[in-house]
Amino acid sequence: MVAKIKLAIEELANEFDVLIGSPGTDRFVLGVPATRGNVTPTPLYLGNGQATIRNFKADKDFIQLQGNSLSYGYDLTPVGNNLSIQRF
């Protein structure tokens, strides 16, 4: 089962969220990439902020961004069994 977690779009800076992974495979949606039907990539985090994903499994879990992490100002840092994602 793929758990889908979508963050609410808020026009607030300094958003801080904790997302919790399940024992199975998880998909964490932090942005919507451009596609043929959606030409504008859409971030779900606006402004500065941080999401911490607890129980993140790099070999099983997926993170969806609106583009790649370098182009859109994301910093992904493993912290033990968690993953810290900061937007700057």
C-alpha positions in Angstrom: 0.0 0.0 0.0 1.3 3.4 -0.9 0.5 6.1 1.6 -0.2 9.4 0.0 0.4 12.5 2.1 -0.3 15.8 0.5 0.6 19.0 2.3 -2.0 21.8 2.2 -1.1 24.7 0.0 -0.8 27.7 2.2 0.6 31.1 1.5 2.5 31.2 4.7 6.3 31.4 5.1 8.0 29.3 7.8 5.9 26.2 7.5 7.1 23.3 9.7 5.6 19.9 9.3 6.2 16.4 10.5 5.2 13.5 8.1 5.2 10.0 9.4 6.0 7.0 7.1 4.3 3.6 7.4 6.1 0.3 7.6 5.4 -0.2 3.8 6.2 2.1 0.9 5.2 5.7 1.2 4.9 8.6 -1.3 5.4 12.1 0.2 4.0 14.7 -2.2 5.8 18.1 -1.6 5.1 19.5 -5.1 3.5 18.8 -8.5 5.9 18.6 -11.4 5.2 20.0 -14.9 3.6 17.5 -17.2 2.0 17.6 -20.7 -1.3 18.3 -19.1 0.0 20.6 -16.3 2.6 22.9 -17.8 3.3 24.9 -14.6 5.2 23.1 -11.7 3.5 23.7 -8.4 5.3 23.7 -5.1 3.2 22.8 -2.0 5.6 24.6 0.3 5.8 28.3 -0.3 8.4 30.4 1.4 10.9 29.1 3.9 10.1 26.1 6.0 10.9 22.5 6.9 9.3 19.1 6.7 10.6 16.2 8.7 9.7 12.7 7.5 9.9 10.2 10.3 10.7 6.6 9.5 11.9 7.5 6.0 13.2 4.5 4.1 15.5 5.6 1.2 15.2 2.2 -0.5 11.3 2.1 -0.4 9.9 5.6 0.0 9.4 8.3 -2.7 9.4 12.1 -2.4 7.7 14.1 -5.1 8.8 17.7 -5.7 7.7 20.1 -8.4 11.2 19.8 -10.0 14.6 18.6 -8.8 15.8 19.5 -5.4 18.6 21.7 -6.6 16.5 23.9 -9.0 13.8 24.7 -6.5 15.8 25.4 -3.3 15.4 22.2 -1.3 18.0 20.8 1.1 17.4 17.1 1.9 19.4 15.9 5.0 19.2 12.4 6.5 19.0 12.5 10.4 19.0 9.0 11.8 15.9 7.2 10.5 14.3 10.6 9.5 14.8 12.9 6.6 14.8 16.7 7.0 13.7 18.7 4.0 14.2 22.4 4.1 13.1 25.0 1.6 15.0 28.2 1.3 
